[in-house]
Amino acid sequence: MATQTRIDLFEKTVNESYEWVNEVDRETGLDDRHYAFAALRGTLHAIRDEITADQSGHVSAQLPTLLRGVFFEGWDPSRIPADDRSVDGFLDHVRPAFMGYGRENDLPRIVRDTLTVLERKMPDVMAKVKHTLPRHVREVWP
């Protein structure tokens, strides 16, 4: 007869991931954890697609295990960041997650607020990431 047991790593990563989502929810004022998760996921993907594979490894190492999986979801490590990166291109990574949100003009603020949380959670890594991006992409940063 099997006994019911918890897997502590699973419990820990779920709890830590909820903390990150809840912090994004508070910072953005979305008042909706679904959209807060969408903001976090989309912003992480936008960052991932703007940096090198080596930098992606550094960012992912700072994330809770569950969010690390989200970070790498759909990743193409052979992709090289485009030379013509722009704020609009960066925001376009996040935009699909907000279809139906109804306040499209809030997206730059939501992404900026999400980046604020990421900088608070991973200050050293995010400072390095920020300084490797072109100036016009850094404009979305807080």
Secondary structure in CASP SS format (residue, H / E / C, confidence):
PFRMAT SS
TARGET T0000
AUTHOR 0000-0000-0000
METHOD secondary structure of the structure
MODEL  1
M C 1.00
A C 1.00
T C 1.00
Q C 1.00
T C 1.00
R C 1.00
I C 1.00
D H 1.00
L H 1.00
F H 1.00
E H 1.00
K H 1.00
T H 1.00
V H 1.00
N H 1.00
E H 1.00
S H 1.00
Y H 1.00
E H 1.00
W H 1.00
V H 1.00
N H 1.00
E H 1.00
V H 1.00
D H 1.00
R H 1.00
E H 1.00
T H 1.00
G C 1.00
L C 1.00
D C 1.00
D C 1.00
R H 1.00
H H 1.00
Y H 1.00
A H 1.00
F H 1.00
A H 1.00
A H 1.00
L H 1.00
R H 1.00
G H 1.00
T H 1.00
L H 1.00
H H 1.00
A H 1.00
I H 1.00
R H 1.00
D C 1.00
E C 1.00
I C 1.00
T C 1.00
A H 1.00
D H 1.00
Q H 1.00
S H 1.00
G H 1.00
H H 1.00
V H 1.00
S H 1.00
A H 1.00
Q C 1.00
L C 1.00
P C 1.00
T H 1.00
L H 1.00
L H 1.00
R H 1.00
G H 1.00
V H 1.00
F H 1.00
F H 1.00
E C 1.00
G C 1.00
W C 1.00
D C 1.00
P C 1.00
S C 1.00
R C 1.00
I C 1.00
P C 1.00
A C 1.00
D C 1.00
D C 1.00
R C 1.00
S C 1.00
V H 1.00
D H 1.00
G H 1.00
F H 1.00
L H 1.00
D H 1.00
H H 1.00
V H 1.00
R H 1.00
P H 1.00
A H 1.00
F H 1.00
M C 1.00
G C 1.00
Y C 1.00
G C 1.00
R C 1.00
E H 1.00
N H 1.00
D H 1.00
L H 1.00
P H 1.00
R H 1.00
I H 1.00
V H 1.00
R H 1.00
D H 1.00
T H 1.00
L H 1.00
T H 1.00
V H 1.00
L H 1.00
E H 1.00
R H 1.00
K H 1.00
M C 1.00
P H 1.00
D H 1.00
V H 1.00
M H 1.00
A H 1.00
K H 1.00
V H 1.00
K H 1.00
H H 1.00
T H 1.00
L C 1.00
P C 1.00
R H 1.00
H H 1.00
V H 1.00
R H 1.00
E C 1.00
V C 1.00
W C 1.00
P C 1.00
END
